[in-house]
Amino acid sequence: MFAVLLLGLGIAVMVVGLVADGEHIATYAWRGPLFVSLSILSFAVTIRPLGLVVSAFASFHHLRAGHAGNEVEGNHHCRHLPDDRLQSALSLCAGAAVAALPAFPDSVRA
């Protein structure tokens, strides 16, 4: 019953969107979802062979790379900070990887 109601509401919203005049849809920012997916996949692939610290570092690095390109796509709400250098990005990744250690104590490679 709820699914039918949800389907009907979705069709109604779609019809209104197709018929009504309004602003054009903005361009889709593909970079963020791409790098989040890449980060999740790299963590899943590298957690067993490389351990938590290395895989978490790589995952946070991919997320940071996706965040760094927001201004290029025209997203002016997310400007680069003045200290946005490789050193600050690496320290952020290393700090986040070390902060994840208490959550997974059995994942640490000797």
BELZITA-V488574 format. One record per residue. N is the residue number from 1. PSI is psi in degrees with one decimal (NA if undefined). Layout:
n;psi
N;PSI
N;PSI
This chain:
n;psi
1;-46.2
2;-36.9
3;-39.5
4;-41.3
5;-42.7
6;-39.5
7;-44.5
8;-41.0
9;-39.6
10;-40.9
11;-40.3
12;-43.1
13;-39.2
14;-43.1
15;-43.9
16;-40.0
17;-33.3
18;-30.5
19;-39.4
20;145.8
21;147.6
22;-167.3
23;151.8
24;152.8
25;134.4
26;160.7
27;148.2
28;129.9
29;98.2
30;-18.8
31;-41.6
32;-56.0
33;-33.2
34;-46.7
35;-29.4
36;-44.6
37;-41.9
38;-38.2
39;-44.7
40;-43.4
41;-41.3
42;-35.9
43;-43.5
44;-36.8
45;-33.9
46;-3.8
47;-41.9
48;-49.5
49;-31.1
50;-16.5
51;173.0
52;-44.6
53;-47.4
54;-44.0
55;-38.2
56;-39.8
57;-45.0
58;-39.4
59;-45.7
60;-31.9
61;-40.2
62;-40.2
63;-40.2
64;-37.9
65;-37.1
66;-34.9
67;-32.2
68;-22.3
69;7.8
70;-36.0
71;-29.4
72;-35.1
73;-3.5
74;9.5
75;96.9
76;0.0
77;-13.3
78;82.9
79;155.0
80;138.5
81;157.1
82;-29.6
83;25.8
84;78.6
85;174.1
86;-38.0
87;-43.2
88;-34.8
89;-41.9
90;-37.9
91;-35.0
92;-45.1
93;-43.5
94;-42.2
95;-41.4
96;-36.7
97;-41.2
98;-35.8
99;-22.8
100;-11.9
101;-43.4
102;-24.4
103;-28.1
104;70.0
105;-26.7
106;-11.1
107;-7.5
108;126.9
109;140.0
110;NA
